[in-house]
Amino acid sequence: MRVKHLIAVATLAGLAGLSLFPDIGAGQERDLKFTLDFIPLGRHAPWYVAVAKGYYKQEGLNVTIAPARGTADSIRSLDSGVVDLGFIDIPSLVAAGADASTIRMVAVNYQLPPYSVFRIHQAFMKQNGLDPSTLKIVNLDPSSLVAALATRRIQSIGLFAMSETAIKRAVQDAEVTHMLLADHGLDIYANGIGVKDDFLQKNPDVVRRFVRASLRGWKDALANPEEAAQLQAQLVKTLNPTIIAEELQVVRRLAVVPDTQKNGLGWIDRDKLKRTVDFVNANIDVSGRRLGADDIYRDGFLPKEAVRP
C-alpha cells in the first residue's frame, strides 16, 4: 500500500506540474562578466536597463558589467578571459588581426558607426575649399579634445557621435556642426556583442540567453530614454539622467535603421559585415594574418522572435 501511495502522490505531482525531485541546478544563476568599451556613460544605458528590469535574471544569468579604458582594453579583457562577453568595436577587432584574437561577433548594436567630426561652424566655413594637404592633424589627449575645440585651439575634433551633448554644452558662444561619417559614405558596422570562440562553443545557450536579455534592454532604453536614464543613474551614481537621455537619442540614430526595424535589433547582414572587414583591411596596417568576415561572425545567436525597436 505504501508503494502504491507514493506512486499516486508522484503521479498527482506530475500532473500538477510539480516535482518531488527538483533539479539540483534549479534556481541557480550563471555568473557572467560583461565588459563595456569604456567607462559607463549614457550610451551604455541599455545594458543597465537589462540589469535593472531583471531581464538577465529571467534568463538565469547574474551579469556583472565591467568598465574598460577603451576598445583595445575591452578586446584584451575578453581575449584574456577576464570577462566572458564584451561590447566590441568590429573595426578595432579586425585591425588587431587574426593572430591576436579569437573573438566572434554574435550581434551588432551600432548599425552605423559613431565616428564623427565636430567643428566650430564659422571656422569650418573659412576653411571650406582648401586643399586637403593643408590639413594639420594634432594628437591630443582624448579628455582635452572638447576643451580644445571650445577654446579654439583647434577647429575640429574627431569623437564618437554621443559626445554631441557634452560638446554643445562646452561651446556656448558658437554653433557646433556635427558631421556623422555614416552620412557621408562610411557604410560599416561598429560595436556589438563579442564572445571568445571557445566560450561560444561550450556555452551556446548561455550566449543566446544573454543576447536575448540584452536586446530587450536595448529595445526599452531606445523606446523610453528618460526611464532608462533614471534606471542607469540608480546603478551608476556619477551620471546625470538628463545627459544619459540625450546620449540615448544619438544612440537610437545608430541602432534603429531599416535593417533592424525589419529584422530586429542586433541584426548582422553578411554583405555589410564583409564591407566593414574589407574597409579596415584596405586602410589599416594589420599585423600578421588578416581576418575575413567569416572569421569573426557566428550566426544563430539572435532571438528566434526578433526584438524590434
QUILIN-V993342 format. One record per residue. N is the residue number from 0. D_CENTER is the distance of its C-alpha to the mean C-alpha in Angstrom with 2 decimals. Layout:
n:N d_center:D_CENTER
n:N d_center:D_CENTER
//
This chain:
n:0 d_center:61.63
n:1 d_center:58.98
n:2 d_center:57.12
n:3 d_center:57.37
n:4 d_center:56.08
n:5 d_center:52.97
n:6 d_center:52.34
n:7 d_center:52.74
n:8 d_center:50.35
n:9 d_center:47.70
n:10 d_center:48.15
n:11 d_center:47.83
n:12 d_center:44.73
n:13 d_center:43.15
n:14 d_center:44.15
n:15 d_center:42.60
n:16 d_center:39.27
n:17 d_center:39.90
n:18 d_center:40.27
n:19 d_center:42.87
n:20 d_center:40.94
n:21 d_center:37.26
n:22 d_center:34.68
n:23 d_center:34.34
n:24 d_center:30.53
n:25 d_center:30.55
n:26 d_center:28.73
n:27 d_center:27.04
n:28 d_center:23.30
n:29 d_center:21.25
n:30 d_center:19.70
n:31 d_center:16.19
n:32 d_center:14.40
n:33 d_center:10.63
n:34 d_center:9.62
n:35 d_center:7.31
n:36 d_center:7.63
n:37 d_center:10.44
n:38 d_center:12.67
n:39 d_center:11.72
n:40 d_center:11.83
n:41 d_center:11.99
n:42 d_center:8.65
n:43 d_center:7.38
n:44 d_center:10.14
n:45 d_center:8.84
n:46 d_center:8.47
n:47 d_center:11.87
n:48 d_center:13.30
n:49 d_center:12.96
n:50 d_center:14.81
n:51 d_center:17.29
n:52 d_center:18.24
n:53 d_center:18.83
n:54 d_center:16.74
n:55 d_center:16.07
n:56 d_center:19.76
n:57 d_center:20.84
n:58 d_center:19.41
n:59 d_center:21.30
n:60 d_center:18.46
n:61 d_center:18.59
n:62 d_center:15.11
n:63 d_center:15.05
n:64 d_center:12.09
n:65 d_center:12.91
n:66 d_center:12.47
n:67 d_center:12.55
n:68 d_center:14.73
n:69 d_center:12.52
n:70 d_center:10.83
n:71 d_center:14.15
n:72 d_center:14.43
n:73 d_center:11.27
n:74 d_center:12.66
n:75 d_center:16.05
n:76 d_center:15.26
n:77 d_center:13.93
n:78 d_center:16.83
n:79 d_center:19.32
n:80 d_center:18.61
n:81 d_center:17.97
n:82 d_center:14.89
n:83 d_center:14.44
n:84 d_center:10.79
n:85 d_center:7.89
n:86 d_center:4.38
n:87 d_center:6.59
n:88 d_center:7.86
n:89 d_center:10.30
n:90 d_center:13.13
n:91 d_center:13.26
n:92 d_center:13.44
n:93 d_center:16.18
n:94 d_center:17.91
n:95 d_center:18.33
n:96 d_center:20.50
n:97 d_center:21.44
n:98 d_center:23.59
n:99 d_center:20.91
n:100 d_center:18.25
n:101 d_center:18.20
n:102 d_center:14.47
n:103 d_center:13.88
n:104 d_center:11.01
n:105 d_center:11.37
n:106 d_center:8.90
n:107 d_center:7.23
n:108 d_center:5.25
n:109 d_center:6.60
n:110 d_center:10.06
n:111 d_center:11.67
n:112 d_center:11.23
n:113 d_center:11.22
n:114 d_center:14.13
n:115 d_center:17.08
n:116 d_center:20.64
n:117 d_center:22.26
n:118 d_center:26.04
n:119 d_center:29.06
n:120 d_center:30.61
n:121 d_center:34.20
n:122 d_center:33.57
n:123 d_center:31.61
n:124 d_center:34.46
n:125 d_center:36.96
n:126 d_center:35.11
n:127 d_center:34.59
n:128 d_center:36.42
n:129 d_center:36.79
n:130 d_center:36.70
n:131 d_center:33.20
n:132 d_center:35.08
n:133 d_center:35.87
n:134 d_center:32.25
n:135 d_center:31.91
n:136 d_center:28.61
n:137 d_center:28.45
n:138 d_center:26.20
n:139 d_center:25.46
n:140 d_center:23.55
n:141 d_center:20.20
n:142 d_center:21.35
n:143 d_center:24.46
n:144 d_center:23.16
n:145 d_center:23.27
n:146 d_center:26.70
n:147 d_center:27.95
n:148 d_center:27.23
n:149 d_center:28.78
n:150 d_center:31.88
n:151 d_center:32.22
n:152 d_center:32.14
n:153 d_center:29.99
n:154 d_center:29.66
n:155 d_center:26.02
n:156 d_center:22.81
n:157 d_center:19.59
n:158 d_center:16.43
n:159 d_center:13.07
n:160 d_center:13.92
n:161 d_center:12.83
n:162 d_center:15.78
n:163 d_center:18.15
n:164 d_center:19.16
n:165 d_center:20.13
n:166 d_center:21.96
n:167 d_center:23.96
n:168 d_center:25.01
n:169 d_center:26.16
n:170 d_center:28.08
n:171 d_center:30.57
n:172 d_center:33.40
n:173 d_center:31.96
n:174 d_center:29.72
n:175 d_center:26.34
n:176 d_center:25.27
n:177 d_center:21.59
n:178 d_center:21.26
n:179 d_center:17.94
n:180 d_center:18.46
n:181 d_center:17.12
n:182 d_center:20.20
n:183 d_center:22.38
n:184 d_center:21.78
n:185 d_center:18.59
n:186 d_center:17.44
n:187 d_center:14.65
n:188 d_center:11.08
n:189 d_center:8.41
n:190 d_center:4.86
n:191 d_center:4.51
n:192 d_center:6.17
n:193 d_center:9.08
n:194 d_center:12.43
n:195 d_center:15.77
n:196 d_center:18.32
n:197 d_center:20.92
n:198 d_center:18.82
n:199 d_center:17.79
n:200 d_center:21.49
n:201 d_center:22.74
n:202 d_center:20.37
n:203 d_center:19.37
n:204 d_center:19.96
n:205 d_center:17.95
n:206 d_center:14.84
n:207 d_center:15.71
n:208 d_center:16.20
n:209 d_center:12.92
n:210 d_center:11.09
n:211 d_center:13.67
n:212 d_center:13.43
n:213 d_center:9.68
n:214 d_center:10.22
n:215 d_center:13.28
n:216 d_center:11.59
n:217 d_center:9.53
n:218 d_center:12.95
n:219 d_center:14.83
n:220 d_center:12.88
n:221 d_center:13.11
n:222 d_center:16.67
n:223 d_center:17.84
n:224 d_center:16.22
n:225 d_center:19.34
n:226 d_center:19.20
n:227 d_center:15.55
n:228 d_center:16.66
n:229 d_center:19.59
n:230 d_center:17.81
n:231 d_center:15.37
n:232 d_center:18.41
n:233 d_center:20.35
n:234 d_center:18.09
n:235 d_center:17.44
n:236 d_center:20.90
n:237 d_center:20.52
n:238 d_center:18.36
n:239 d_center:20.20
n:240 d_center:19.50
n:241 d_center:20.68
n:242 d_center:18.26
n:243 d_center:15.29
n:244 d_center:16.56
n:245 d_center:17.11
n:246 d_center:13.62
n:247 d_center:12.37
n:248 d_center:15.00
n:249 d_center:13.53
n:250 d_center:9.98
n:251 d_center:12.07
n:252 d_center:13.72
n:253 d_center:10.77
n:254 d_center:9.68
n:255 d_center:13.28
n:256 d_center:15.42
n:257 d_center:18.45
n:258 d_center:16.77
n:259 d_center:14.53
n:260 d_center:17.53
n:261 d_center:19.63
n:262 d_center:17.69
n:263 d_center:15.00
n:264 d_center:11.28
n:265 d_center:9.40
n:266 d_center:12.55
n:267 d_center:13.34
n:268 d_center:16.58
n:269 d_center:18.45
n:270 d_center:20.26
n:271 d_center:17.36
n:272 d_center:15.71
n:273 d_center:19.17
n:274 d_center:19.43
n:275 d_center:16.28
n:276 d_center:17.75
n:277 d_center:21.20
n:278 d_center:20.29
n:279 d_center:19.00
n:280 d_center:21.97
n:281 d_center:24.35
n:282 d_center:23.38
n:283 d_center:22.39
n:284 d_center:24.91
n:285 d_center:23.36
n:286 d_center:25.29
n:287 d_center:26.69
n:288 d_center:25.88
n:289 d_center:23.36
n:290 d_center:20.66
n:291 d_center:20.97
n:292 d_center:18.63
n:293 d_center:20.19
n:294 d_center:19.61
n:295 d_center:15.82
n:296 d_center:15.44
n:297 d_center:16.55
n:298 d_center:17.46
n:299 d_center:18.30
n:300 d_center:15.41
n:301 d_center:14.41
n:302 d_center:16.67
n:303 d_center:20.18
n:304 d_center:20.28
n:305 d_center:17.56
n:306 d_center:15.48
n:307 d_center:16.21
n:308 d_center:15.26
//
